[in-house]
Amino acid sequence: MTKTIDITELCLRDAHQSLLATRMAIEDMVPACADIDRAGYWSVECWGGATFDACIRFLNEDPWERLRTFRTHLPNSRLQMLLRGQNLLGYRHYEDSVVDRFVDKASENGMDVFRVFDALNDIRNIRHSVQAVRRNGKHAQGTICYTVSPLHTTETFVDMAERLVELGCDSICLKDMAALLKPQPAYDIVKGIKTRCGESVRVHVHTHATTGVTLVSLMKAIEAGADGVDTAISSLSLGPGHNPTESLVAMLDGTGYQALLDKDCLHRIKTHFAALRPRYQAFMSSIHGVDTDIFDSQIPGGMISNMESQLKQQNAGDRIEEVFIEVPRVREDAGFPPLVTPSSQIVGTQAVFNVLMGRYKVMSSEFADLMLGYYGKTPGERDPEVLALAEAQAHKPAIEVRPADLLQPEWESLQTAAGALPGFNGSEEDVLTYAMFPQVAPGFFDKRAQGPLNLGREPKVAGNPVESASANTSVQTPVTYDVKLNGRSHRVSVTPIEK
């Protein structure tokens, strides 16, 4: 009997986020939506991740209007988003009522499937989002961030899957953001989940293509019982992106598995994005082909380019190899967190500081918070000496509770602050936009009436975002770190990378 494998298409979100720095304009995506809607995908990922930020920071586009536009043009599709648990789409933890309102509004505006993850795989940071999704009658997909360390085994991943099922998740996603998932672990983890949690538990596998082995990993996951996998149309695939949809479909021929996708629709989708991609050359990732060094460094490609940029700004570009060695050491000191937003930025930046100024002579406030538990519980024990340094710098104790439990209700204050801004439209959606990015939203509200930008059509001129943005990163979102050096406080701006 032939088993049908469900496909989630990534071309409207993670594909262009990974390859084109999330800069694709909505007007360039809408013409492909009719074929995407007819192609037969299980779901279409089109929102969340870095798209919300990119919309207001670079594209002068209301992200909520983008969601409504996709809902209109994809009437027969499950729309899917990536949600960072208690971080939502920002870079800090939000109080529970804000999480509730965000999920409510995303559901109301057309979202169907919420892929919920936490950078530390801390279930406590996922729980409330999952509850909010289920309260809205939507599909809650609990997510396991895959990584490699002495603490991360098949057993630990299967244990987490079991806890996500107990939480009420409708499906489980094994998310490999750095292309580290080799074929045998893919088989073992999926098989373990199916054995422990039951064959009826839906398992989806998401992986990038950077190391060149993960199309085989998807096949092994399918053989182990995976119900669905993520792919990107071929003209927006490979490199730091994902495996091609058409290749996955062809690979299944004669195997006892099939992906019931319309090949004519796939061809038209491929042709559409192939014609568009050259116009976004200014934002194209510099990573081409295969990079197997990631297996040793465990550093995602976008994170590498970010660290290179930081070092060059300090005239220390020749010290990148030292940083490659330092990143795993910092990660071990911090208890082996997976390297995904925001932990990847925090660990990577601290590694750069350690190389340039000496180990932990300078510590970002975010790294101190990571050490002290304010982002959640790390998978392993944290180095006691580094922990003591973090406590001394932050002037606050380490915590064991869920970080959001320490937050005070903030919705009313967010409403007040957003309501005072020129261009605020009075909606809860605008309040949420302000909550996610309070430094960026005011400028967006003020110029929103000018309409969306298409950076693939804009001329390159001095000061234009096309000119100033790096083409080597997956998202351009400056984050400010507070550091102390020789008793003096400094502010350092770093551009994070999301995978």
N, C-alpha and C positions, 0 to 999 in steps of 0.2 A: 504493500500500500504506500502511495506517495504522500509525503507530508509537505504541506504548504508552509513556507517560511515567510513570516511577515517582515516587511521592509519599512523602515523609517527613513524618509528622504531629508537630507540636511542642507540642500542647496540654498534655502531661504534664510539660514541662520549660521550654523557652525562652519559650513563650507566656505562662505565668503568671509566669515570672521577669521578663519585660520589662514586663508590665502590672500585676502584683500583688505586686511585690517578693518573689517566690519563696515566698509565704506559704501557698499552697494546701495544705490538709491531705490526707493520703493517703485518709482516709475519704470525701472529696469527689471523689476521682478514681476510686476503685475501681468505683463504679456505672456508669461510662461504659466500662469496659474491655471488656466483652463486645461492645459495638458497635464499638469501636475495633479489636478483634481480628478482627471479621468484615468490616470495611469494605474491605479489600484494599490497605492501605498496603504500600509496600516495606519501611519500617521505622517504628518508633515511638520518638522520642527521649523518654526518661523519666528520665534520671539524669545526673550530672556537672554541669559548670558550677557554679552557685551552690547547687544543691539540697542537696548534702552539708553545706555550711556552715549553710544555713538550717534543716535538719533538727535539728541538734544545738544551734544557737544560739537558735532561737525556737520550734520545734515539739516539743521533747522527744521526738524520734523517731529511732530508729536508722536511719541511711541505708542500711545493709546490709539491714535488714529491709524497707525500702521496695523495694529492688531485688528481693528474694525475693518480695515481695507482687506486684509487677508480673509477675514470671516466672510466678507461679501463675495470675494472672488474664488474662495475654496469652499463652497457650500456643502459639498459631500465628503469633505475630509475631516479627520481628527486633527485639530491644531494642537501642537505640542510646544512646550517651553522648558527652559532650564532655569530652575529656581535654587538659589543658594541657601535654602533653609532659613534659619533665623536672620541671615544677612540679606534675604530677599534678592534684590539686584544691586545693592550697594556694597560698601566695604566695612560695615560695622554691624553689630547686632541691633535688632529693633525689638521694641517692647511688643508683647503678644497682640495687643489690640491693633497695632499697625500691620502686623503679619495677617491678621484676620481681614482687615480692610483691603489689603493688597490682593489677597487671594479672591475675596468677594468680587472686587472690581475686574480682575483678570477673567474670572469666570463669566461675569456679566457681559464683558466685551467680546467674548467668543472663545476663550481658551478651554480646551477639552482635557489634555493630558499634561500633568505637572510632573516633570522629572526633578525630584527634590534630592539635593545632596548637601553634605557638610564637608568642608575641607579637611577636617580631622577625623571623619567617619564617626563623629560623636552623635549617637542616636538622639541624645537629648536636644540637640540643635535642629533635628529634623522633625521631631514629634509634633510640634504645634502646627507646622505647615501642613503636614499630612492630615491632621485632624481638620484643618480649615478646608482643605481640598475635598475631603470626604463629606463634610457638612454641606458643601455646595453641589454634591452629587457628581463630582468630576473624578477622573482617573488619577489616582495617586501612585506614582512610580517611585518607589524607594530606591536609592542609589548607593552603590558601593564604589568608592573611589579606589581603583586598583593601583597598587604601588608595590615596590620590591624592597624588602628589608629583612633582617633576621627575625623580626616580630610578625611579619605578614606571611601567613601560610594559608594553604587551602582551607585548613580548619578554621582559622580566624575569619576568613571571608564568608565561609558557610555559616558560621555562628552569627555574623552580622545579618546575613540574609534571613536567618530564622527569626531574629529580633525584629526585622522590618516587616516580616509577614505577621508576627504577633501584634505589631503596631497597627495593622489594618491596611497595609499597602496592597494595591490591586495587582501590582507586578513588581519585579525586581530588575534593576539595570546594573550590569557590571560595566563600569565606566573607566576606560583606559585612556587617559588624557595625554599620555606621552609616548604611545606606541610601544610600551614595555611588555604587553601581554603576548607571551610566546604561545605556540600551539598547544603544548601539553598542559601548562597551567590553565589555559582557556577550557580545555576538555575537563580537567579535574575539578575546577571550581563549579562549572555548570552542572556536571554530573553530581557533585556533592550537594548542590542546592536542590536538585531534583530528588535525590535520594532522601535527604533530610526533611525537606519541606513538602514533598509530594509532587507527582508529575503534573498536577493541575495548576501549580504555581507558574505563572508566566515569567519567563526570563528573557531579557533583551541584552544584547552585547553591543557596546559602543567602543570603537577604537579608532585611533589615527593610523596613518600609513607610513609615518616617517622612517621607521626602521626596516621596512620592506618585508616583514614576515607576517603581518597581521591579517592579510586576506586568508592565509592558511589558518590563522587562529580563529577566524570567523567560521571556517569550514569545520574545524575541530569542535567548536562550541555548538554548532548545529548538530553534529554527530552525537554530542553529549546530551542533546535535548533542548537546546535554545529554541525559543519560539519566534524570536525576531532579532534582526541585526540592523545597525545603522550604516547607511552608505550615502555617497554624494554622486550626483550625476557626473559623468566622466570629465566633462569640460571644466568642472570645479572640484577636482579630486587630486589625490596624491600629494607628494611633498609633505609639508606639515599638516595637510588636510586629511582626507579620509579615502577609503577604498571605493573604487568606482561602482556605481549601481549596476551598470551593464555587465561588468566583469563578474559580479556576484551572481547575477542571473544566469550567465553562461556557464559559470563554474558548477552550478547545480545540475546541469544536464546529465542525465544518466546515473545520478547518484541515489535516487529514491527520495530526493527533495526537490521542491520547485518553488519559485517565486512568481506568483501570478501577476506579472506586470505587463502592460501593453507596450510592446517594443516600438510601435510607431510613435506613441506618445513620448517614450524615452528618447527617441531619435530627435524629435522636435525640441524637447527640453535641452538636450545636449547642444543642438545647433544654435539655439537662442543664446545660451550662456557662453558658448565659444565665440560668438560674435561680439559679446560685451566685454569679455575679459581683457582684451588688449587696452581698452579705454581706461582701465584701472591700474595700468602698469606702474604708476607712481606709488601705489600702495602694495605692490606685489611682494610677497615674502621672498627673501634672498635664498631660502633653503630650497634646493632642487634635488630631485632624485632621492637617494637613500642615505640615511645617516645612522649607522649602527653604533657610533660612539655613545649614543644615548643609553645603550644597555650598561655601559660602564659608569657614566656620570649620573645617569638617571635624571638628567636635566632636560626638560622639554625645549625644543628648538627656539620657541619664542622667548623663553626665559634666558637662553644663551645670548640672543641678540640684545636683550635688555641689559644684561650685565656688561656686554661689550660696549654699549652706549655709555653706561655709567663710568666705565674705566677710561674711555676716550675723553670724556669730559674732564677727567682728572689727569690727562696726559699719561695714562698708565695702561694703554691698550695692550702693551706687550706682557701684561701680567695676568691675562685671562686664564692661562693654564694653572696658575696658582689658585685662582678662584674655583676652577673645576675641582681641584683637590679639596678646597676648603668647604664647598657646599655640602658634601656628604658628612663632613665632621660637624658642621653646624646643625645639620638635620639630626644627627645622632644625639648631640647635646640637647636638642629640643624634644627628644622622645620619638623620633622617626615619623614626623607628620608627612602625609602624602603631599607632593608638590603640585598644588592646584590653587587657584585664586581663593583666598588671599595669602595662604601659607607660602606659596612659591615666591611671591614678591618679598615677603618678610624674610624668609631664609636666604634668598639670593642677595638681597641688599645687605644683610648682616655679614654674609660671606665677603662681599666687596669691602665693607668697612674693616673686617678683620685683616684682610690682605693689605689694605692701604695704610692702616693705622695701628695694627697689632691686635691680637685676639681679644675681643671684648673691651678694648680701650674706649671704644665708642659703641654704644648700644642704642638702636632706635627704640622709641617708646613702644612701637608695635611689636618688636621682638621681645621686649620685656613683658608685654602683655601676653604674648604667646607662651613664654616661659611660666608666667604666673597663673595661667588657666583662664584668662579673660576672653579667649577665643574658644574655649572648651577643653576637654580632656585629650591630651595627646596619646597616641597608641602605647608609648613606652614611658619609662621613668626618665625624668629630666636630670641633667647633670647638676648635682647639688651646688657646686661652686658657681656655675653660671646662674643658677637659680638665686643664689645669695646676692650676686651682682645685680640681677634684675630687681630684687626686692629693695636693695639699697638705692638704685636709681629711681625707681617708680614711687618710692615712699608709700607703698601699699603692700598688703600681704598676698601670698598665693591663695587661690580659692579652689574649692572642690565642687561648689554648686554649679548649676547651669548658669552661664553668664547672664542670660536674659532675666533670671530671677532677681537680679540686682537692679534692674532698670525700673524707673518710675513711669507711670502713664505719661505719654507724650503727644497724643493725638491733638489735644486742644492747643498746645503750644505750637505744633506744626501748622495747624489751621491758621492761627493768628499770624505767624511769620509769613506763610505763603500768601495770605490774604492781603498783606501790606505791599506786595510786589506789583509794579506796573505790568499789565498784561495778564495777570492771574484771572482765570475764567470762572472761578467760583466752584469748580467741581472737585469732588474727592480725588479724581484722577490727578488733577494738578497738585493737590496737596501731597499725594504720593510721589509725584515726580520731584517735587521740592524735597521731600524726605529722603529720597534716594541720593540726590546730588544737589545739596543746598548751595554749593558754590557755583554750579553751572546753570541751574534752573532759572535764576533771575534774568540772566542774559538771554536765555531761550524764550522765556515768557515775553520779554520786551520786544523781540524781533520776530516772534512766531508768525505774525500777520504777513511777513514778507514771503512766506511759503517755503516748501522744501527745496534743498539744494541737490544738485546732481554733480558730485565731484568728478565723475567720469566725463562730464562735458565742460567743466569749468576750466578756463585757461590757467596755466601755472604762472602766477605773478608773486612778487614778494609780499609776504604777509598772508597769502592765501593758504588755507589749511592743506591744500595739495602740496604746496612747497615746503611747509614746515613739518608735516607729519612724516614719521619714519615708515618706510615700506616694509620693515623687517619685523614688525610686531603685530600681534593679533588684536590688540585693543590699545588705544591711546588714552589713558586715564591717569593724569598726574595725581599722585598721592603724596602728601607731605608727611615727612618723618621728623620727629623732634629728637635731636641727639645732643649729647653733652661731650665736650672736649676741653680738657684742662680747666674744668669748672665753669665753662661758658656754654650757654645754650645756642644751638644752631638749628635752622630748619632746612631740610634737604628734600627736594622734589624728585620723585621717582615715577617713571611711567610703568604701570603694571601690565602684565600679560595674562590673558585668560586662555585656558584650553578647555 
